[in-house]
């Protein structure tokens, strides 16, 4: 599991998972949604981008039921499993969980 770290904002959580190059968990690079590993095909990038945007904006604007969003993040993770290494997948899972937790406060 990735180390437990607090993130001050959703953008920090996304930067951790989506930062270009370097190890996952590297906060500080800007959260560019489509900047995934080179081996990921275009279709997967689009799916990933769609889900991340959808989850982020729903949390920010509507504060939906958290269990529903966790289910969606699990679906996203399973879609990515075929294309992305487990390390990156864990990073994505963890970042989405950070967003879920932040919606509670």
C-alpha positions in Angstrom: 0.0 0.0 0.0 1.2 3.6 -0.6 2.3 5.5 2.5 -0.5 7.3 4.3 -0.1 11.0 3.7 -2.5 13.9 4.0 -3.2 16.0 1.0 -4.3 19.6 1.5 -6.3 19.7 -1.7 -7.7 17.3 -4.4 -5.1 18.7 -6.8 -2.4 17.4 -4.5 -3.9 14.0 -4.6 -4.1 14.0 -8.4 -0.6 15.3 -8.7 0.6 12.3 -6.7 -1.0 9.8 -9.0 -0.7 11.7 -12.3 2.7 13.5 -12.0 4.9 12.9 -15.1 7.9 10.6 -14.6 9.4 9.9 -11.2 7.9 7.5 -8.7 4.2 7.5 -8.0 3.7 9.6 -4.8 5.8 12.4 -6.1 3.7 15.4 -5.3 4.7 18.7 -6.8 4.2 18.2 -10.5 1.0 19.7 -11.9 -2.1 17.4 -12.1 -2.3 16.8 -15.8 -5.0 14.2 -16.2 -3.8 12.8 -19.5 -0.2 12.6 -18.6 -0.1 8.9 -17.9 2.6 6.4 -18.7 3.6 6.1 -22.4 2.4 2.5 -22.7 -1.2 3.4 -21.9 -3.3 3.6 -25.1 -5.4 6.7 -26.0 -8.7 5.0 -25.3 -7.6 4.2 -21.7 -6.4 7.8 -21.2 -9.8 9.1 -22.3 -11.6 6.8 -20.0 -9.3 7.7 -17.1 -9.7 11.4 -17.8 -13.5 11.1 -18.0 -13.8 9.3 -14.6 -11.3 11.6 -12.8 -13.1 14.7 -14.0 -16.5 13.3 -13.2 -15.5 12.2 -9.7 -13.7 15.4 -8.9 -16.5 17.8 -10.1 -19.3 15.7 -8.5 -17.5 15.9 -5.2 -16.8 19.6 -5.5 -20.4 20.5 -6.5 -22.8 17.9 -5.3 -21.2 16.0 -2.4 -22.8 12.7 -3.5 -23.0 9.6 -1.4 -19.4 8.5 -0.8 -20.0 4.8 -1.2 -21.3 5.4 -4.7 -18.1 7.2 -5.7 -15.9 4.5 -4.1 -17.7 2.0 -6.3 -16.9 4.2 -9.3 -13.3 4.5 -8.4 -13.1 0.7 -8.1 -14.6 0.4 -11.6 -12.0 2.8 -12.9 -9.2 0.8 -11.2 -10.4 -2.4 -12.8 -10.5 -0.7 -16.3 -7.0 0.5 -15.9 -5.6 -2.8 -14.6 -5.1 -4.3 -18.1 -2.9 -1.3 -19.2 -1.1 0.1 -16.2 1.4 -1.4 -13.7 0.1 -2.3 -10.3 2.2 0.4 -8.7 0.5 3.1 -10.8 -2.9 1.4 -10.2 -2.4 1.6 -6.4 -1.5 5.3 -6.8 -4.7 5.9 -8.7 -6.7 4.0 -6.1 -5.1 5.9 -3.2 -5.6 9.3 -4.8 -9.3 8.6 -5.5 -9.7 7.5 -1.9 -8.1 10.8 -0.8 -10.7 12.6 -2.8 -13.5 10.4 -1.2 -12.2 11.2 2.3 -11.9 15.0 1.6 -15.6 15.1 0.5 -16.5 14.1 4.1 -15.0 17.3 5.6 
